[in-house]
Amino acid sequence: MNFTETVLETLEKLPGLKDLRAMVADYYERRLFRKVKARGNLPRHVAIITNGKGTSKQGEGIPTPEGGKLDKVLEWCRELGIKHATVFALPIGLLKRSDKEVKNHMRLFKRRFKEITKDEKIHDNKIRVRGIGEIDSLPKEIKSTVNRAEEATKGYDRYFLNIAVGYGGRQELAKAIMRISELVKKGELEPEDISENTIDNHLYTAGQPDPDLIIRTSERETLSGFLLWQSAYSELYFCEANWPAFDKKDFLRAISTYQRRERRFGE
């Protein structure tokens, strides 16, 4: 922890210093941003597992999906020139639940995907949006809004946003194997020609780089089946802040940590 971080932590414990805390926090954030920007070595693809208070009781996602936090994450990525972002929004296991919380979040997801089709920031910044996961298993009205958001942005290639809804890493791999098996069965692919690239090309994220950095909020140190294949050589960062409290300082700290690491890619 550096000096500024120590000051911030100390101020958090002292009452009546809200304005001073805000001023120091703003200074620290701007200073950290300049350092991260100047250092270079930025990830091409950042993935985030949302977790913590304001998410599901099981601790496996269901972020508050109104869009405000997601918009901020996209803005932070754009400021640094990070082209690809993936957010783990809803694991497939929760689709089987029927409690009020899940139904409410389904309604919010529907609204958010509907907003994307008209979101000026999405269109002005040419952000291609994709829903990844068992989209066909979603309620019909949500599936249709996901499809409309994808259709509205399919021609964009400046930035890319994947929203994992009804997602499971094992299910993704199983589906890829099933598709490859069908090609072999039809005689369109020889078994000996199956390679890592073959699997890559049949995943939900086909055509996109694997995540360089995966951030998980609220300190839980597990990937929860997120991007099992793609995360083989990703750098992992576990953040103390819960998803609702996750802010630009937390994001920049994660990027800064990534920049200081030496990636070995399994060597």
C-alpha positions in Angstrom: 0.0 0.0 0.0 1.5 3.4 -1.0 1.3 6.6 0.9 -1.8 8.0 -0.8 -3.7 4.7 -0.3 -2.7 4.8 3.4 -4.0 8.3 3.8 -7.3 7.3 2.1 -7.7 4.3 4.4 -7.0 6.5 7.4 -9.5 9.2 6.3 -12.2 6.5 5.8 -12.0 5.9 9.6 -12.4 9.5 10.6 -15.8 11.1 10.8 -16.7 14.5 9.4 -14.0 14.6 6.7 -16.2 13.7 3.7 -15.0 16.6 1.5 -11.3 16.0 2.3 -11.7 12.3 1.6 -13.3 13.0 -1.8 -10.5 15.5 -2.7 -7.8 13.0 -1.8 -9.6 10.2 -3.6 -10.0 12.3 -6.7 -6.3 13.2 -6.7 -5.3 9.6 -6.2 -7.5 8.4 -9.0 -6.2 10.9 -11.5 -2.6 10.2 -10.5 -3.1 6.4 -10.8 -4.8 6.8 -14.2 -1.8 8.8 -15.5 0.6 6.2 -14.3 -1.4 3.3 -15.8 -1.8 5.1 -19.1 1.9 6.0 -19.3 3.1 2.5 -18.3 1.6 0.8 -21.4 1.3 -3.0 -21.5 -2.4 -2.8 -21.3 -4.7 -5.8 -21.6 -6.6 -6.2 -24.8 -9.5 -8.0 -23.0 -10.7 -7.6 -19.5 -13.3 -9.9 -18.0 -15.2 -9.2 -14.7 -17.0 -11.6 -12.4 -19.5 -9.4 -10.5 -20.0 -10.5 -7.0 -20.9 -9.2 -3.5 -23.7 -7.3 -1.8 -26.4 -6.4 -4.3 -25.8 -9.6 -6.1 -27.3 -13.0 -5.5 -27.5 -14.7 -2.2 -25.5 -17.6 -3.6 -22.7 -15.2 -4.3 -22.6 -16.2 -8.0 -23.4 -13.1 -9.9 -26.7 -11.4 -10.5 -25.3 -7.9 -10.5 -27.6 -5.0 -10.4 -28.0 -4.8 -14.2 -29.6 -1.3 -14.6 -26.6 -0.3 -16.7 -25.0 2.4 -14.6 -22.0 0.4 -13.4 -21.7 -1.4 -16.8 -21.6 2.0 -18.5 -18.8 3.1 -16.2 -16.7 0.0 -16.8 -17.1 0.5 -20.6 -16.0 4.2 -20.2 -12.9 3.2 -18.1 -12.0 0.6 -20.8 -12.4 3.2 -23.6 -10.2 5.7 -21.7 -7.4 3.2 -21.7 -8.0 1.8 -25.2 -9.1 -1.7 -23.9 -11.2 -3.0 -26.8 -12.7 -6.1 -25.3 -14.8 -6.5 -22.1 -16.8 -9.4 -20.8 -19.1 -9.2 -17.8 -20.3 -12.4 -16.0 -23.9 -11.3 -15.3 -25.9 -14.5 -14.7 -24.7 -18.1 -14.2 -26.7 -20.8 -15.8 -27.4 -22.5 -12.5 -29.6 -19.6 -11.4 -31.9 -20.0 -14.4 -33.4 -22.9 -12.6 -34.4 -20.8 -9.6 -37.9 -19.2 -9.6 -37.6 -16.9 -6.5 -38.6 -13.3 -6.6 -35.0 -12.1 -6.8 -34.2 -13.9 -10.0 -37.4 -12.9 -11.6 -36.8 -9.3 -10.7 -33.3 -9.4 -12.2 -34.6 -11.1 -15.4 -36.9 -8.1 -15.8 -34.0 -5.7 -15.3 -31.8 -7.6 -17.8 -34.6 -7.4 -20.4 -34.8 -3.6 -19.8 -31.1 -3.2 -20.1 -30.7 -5.1 -23.3 -33.7 -3.1 -24.7 -31.9 0.1 -23.7 -28.7 -1.0 -25.5 -30.5 -0.8 -28.9 -31.1 2.9 -28.4 -28.0 3.8 -26.2 -26.2 6.7 -27.8 -22.9 5.8 -26.1 -23.1 2.3 -27.5 -23.7 3.6 -31.1 -21.4 6.6 -30.9 -18.5 4.5 -29.7 -19.3 1.6 -32.1 -19.5 -1.0 -29.4 -20.6 -4.4 -30.6 -22.7 -6.2 -27.9 -23.1 -9.9 -27.7 -24.9 -12.1 -25.2 -22.9 -15.2 -24.5 -24.3 -18.3 -22.7 -27.4 -20.5 -23.1 -29.4 -17.7 -24.7 -31.9 -20.2 -26.0 -32.7 -21.2 -22.4 -33.7 -17.7 -21.4 -37.3 -16.7 -21.3 -38.6 -15.9 -24.8 -39.0 -12.1 -24.2 -35.4 -11.8 -22.8 -34.0 -13.9 -25.6 -35.6 -11.6 -28.2 -34.3 -8.4 -26.6 -30.8 -10.0 -26.5 -31.1 -10.8 -30.2 -32.3 -7.3 -31.0 -29.3 -5.7 -29.1 -26.9 -8.0 -31.1 -28.6 -7.1 -34.4 -28.5 -3.4 -33.6 -24.7 -3.5 -33.0 -23.5 -6.3 -35.3 -21.8 -3.9 -37.7 -19.6 -2.3 -35.0 -15.9 -3.2 -34.5 -14.3 -0.4 -32.4 -15.1 -2.0 -29.0 -16.6 -5.3 -28.0 -18.8 -6.1 -25.0 -19.8 -9.6 -24.0 -22.6 -10.0 -21.4 -22.6 -13.6 -20.1 -26.2 -14.5 -19.3 -27.2 -18.0 -18.5 -23.6 -18.9 -18.8 -21.7 -22.0 -17.7 -18.1 -22.8 -18.6 -18.7 -26.6 -18.8 -21.8 -26.1 -20.9 -19.8 -23.9 -23.3 -17.2 -26.6 -23.7 -19.8 -29.3 -24.1 -21.6 -27.4 -26.8 -18.3 -26.8 -28.6 -17.6 -30.5 -28.6 -21.1 -31.3 -29.8 -20.6 -28.9 -32.8 -17.2 -30.3 -33.7 -18.6 -33.9 -33.4 -21.4 -32.9 -35.9 -18.7 -31.7 -38.4 -16.8 -35.0 -38.0 -20.1 -37.0 -38.4 -20.9 -35.1 -41.7 -17.4 -35.7 -43.0 -16.6 -32.0 -43.0 -13.8 -32.4 -40.5 -11.2 -35.2 -39.9 -10.6 -36.1 -36.3 -6.9 -35.7 -36.7 -7.4 -32.2 -37.8 -9.0 -31.1 -34.5 -6.8 -28.6 -32.7 -7.0 -25.9 -30.1 -8.0 -23.5 -32.8 -10.9 -25.8 -33.7 -12.2 -25.5 -30.1 -11.6 -21.8 -30.0 -13.7 -21.3 -33.2 -16.7 -23.1 -31.6 -16.8 -21.2 -28.3 -19.2 -18.4 -27.5 -16.3 -16.0 -27.8 -15.1 -17.2 -31.2 -13.1 -14.5 -33.0 -12.1 -12.6 -29.9 -8.9 -12.7 -27.9 -8.8 -14.7 -24.6 -9.1 -12.4 -21.5 -5.7 -11.1 -20.4 -7.1 -10.1 -17.1 -10.0 -11.5 -15.0 -11.2 -9.4 -12.1 -13.5 -10.8 -9.4 -15.1 -8.5 -6.9 -15.7 -9.1 -3.2 -12.6 -11.2 -2.5 -14.0 -14.6 -3.4 -11.0 -16.4 -5.0 -12.7 -18.7 -7.5 -13.7 -18.4 -11.2 -17.0 -20.1 -10.7 -16.7 -21.9 -14.1 -16.2 -18.6 -15.9 -14.5 -18.9 -19.3 -12.9 -22.2 -18.4 -11.0 -22.7 -21.7 -10.3 -19.0 -22.4 -8.9 -18.3 -18.9 -6.0 -20.8 -19.2 -3.4 -18.1 -19.2 -5.3 -15.1 -17.9 -4.0 -13.1 -15.0 -6.4 -13.1 -12.0 -7.1 -10.2 -9.7 -9.4 -10.5 -6.7 -10.8 -7.2 -5.5 -12.1 -6.4 -1.9 -14.9 -4.2 -3.1 -18.3 -5.6 -3.8 -19.7 -5.1 -7.3 -22.0 -2.2 -6.4 -19.0 -0.4 -4.7 -16.5 -1.3 -7.4 -15.2 2.1 -8.7 -12.5 3.5 -11.1 -9.8 3.3 -8.4 -10.4 -0.4 -8.0 -10.4 -0.9 -11.8 -7.1 1.0 -12.2 -5.5 -0.9 -9.3 -6.4 -4.1 -11.1 -4.9 -2.9 -14.4 -1.8 -1.6 -12.5 -1.2 -5.0 -10.9 -1.6 -6.7 -14.3 1.0 -4.3 -15.8 3.6 -5.3 -13.1 3.2 -9.0 -13.6 5.4 -11.1 -15.9 3.1 -13.3 -18.0 4.5 -16.8 -18.7 1.6 -18.4 -20.7 2.2 -21.8 -19.0 6.0 -21.8 -19.4 
